[in-house]
Amino acid sequence: MGDRRFETRRPALEPVALVWTAAAAEHQDTGTLRDVSRSGARIHLEHPVPVNTSVRATIRGVAVTAQVRSCARKAPGFIIGLEFDPEFQGKVRTRPA
């Protein structure tokens, strides 16, 4: 599959908290921010999150909502690709490399 990114992502290694609802239950996980751009982020989590799930994420102290665009197994855990909802794009600041 080709890369669907539209913007440059900056590498990161910071904690992230994620909350989502699936199968009528609320789920929570903490993970590691791997990279971030104006419109999305890549996060390493212990548990999978279904593609197209709406999530609430706290990244760099900023609470945002986003859609899961990808979820791939990467031992140990999963790599989750997020696209921030339009009203939150640009709210999580990228930092220079």
C-alpha positions in Angstrom: 0.0 0.0 0.0 1.3 3.5 -0.9 1.9 6.2 1.6 -1.3 8.4 1.9 0.3 11.2 3.9 -0.2 14.7 2.6 2.1 16.5 5.0 5.5 16.1 6.5 5.5 14.3 9.9 8.0 15.0 12.6 9.5 12.2 14.6 8.4 12.0 18.3 8.7 9.7 21.3 6.2 10.9 23.8 3.3 9.4 25.9 -0.3 9.5 24.4 -3.6 8.6 26.0 -6.4 7.2 23.8 -10.1 6.6 24.6 -12.6 5.0 22.2 -15.9 3.2 22.1 -16.3 -0.2 20.5 -18.8 -3.0 21.0 -20.8 -0.7 23.3 -17.9 -0.4 25.7 -15.4 2.3 26.4 -11.8 1.4 26.0 -8.6 3.2 27.1 -5.0 2.7 26.2 -1.7 4.6 26.6 0.9 4.5 24.0 3.8 6.3 22.4 3.6 9.1 19.9 5.9 8.1 17.0 5.4 11.0 14.7 3.0 13.9 14.2 1.9 16.4 11.5 -0.6 19.2 11.3 -3.4 16.7 10.3 -2.4 13.4 12.0 -0.2 11.2 14.0 1.2 7.7 14.3 1.0 6.0 17.7 2.3 2.7 19.1 -0.3 1.0 21.3 -0.5 -2.3 23.2 -4.0 -3.0 21.8 -5.6 -2.8 18.3 -8.2 -0.1 17.5 -10.5 -0.8 14.6 -10.1 1.3 11.5 -12.7 4.1 11.1 -13.1 4.3 14.9 -13.5 7.8 16.4 -11.0 8.3 19.2 -10.2 11.0 21.8 -6.5 11.4 22.2 -4.4 13.5 24.5 -1.1 14.4 22.8 1.3 16.9 24.2 -1.3 18.0 26.7 -3.8 18.8 23.9 -7.1 16.8 23.8 -8.2 16.1 20.2 -10.6 13.9 18.4 -9.5 11.8 15.4 -10.3 8.9 13.1 -8.3 5.7 13.0 -7.1 5.4 9.4 -4.8 2.4 9.9 -4.0 -0.3 12.4 -1.1 -2.7 11.9 0.5 -5.3 14.1 4.0 -4.4 15.1 5.4 -6.5 17.9 5.0 -5.8 20.6 1.7 -4.1 20.0 0.1 -2.1 17.1 0.9 1.0 15.1 -2.2 3.2 14.8 -2.5 5.9 12.1 -4.8 8.8 13.1 -6.3 11.6 11.1 -7.3 14.5 13.3 -10.8 15.8 12.9 -10.8 19.1 10.9 -11.4 21.4 13.9 -8.3 19.9 15.6 -5.9 20.0 12.7 -3.0 22.2 13.6 -3.7 22.1 17.3 -1.0 19.6 18.1 2.2 21.4 17.4 5.0 19.7 15.6 8.5 20.3 16.9 11.7 20.8 14.8 13.7 17.7 14.4 
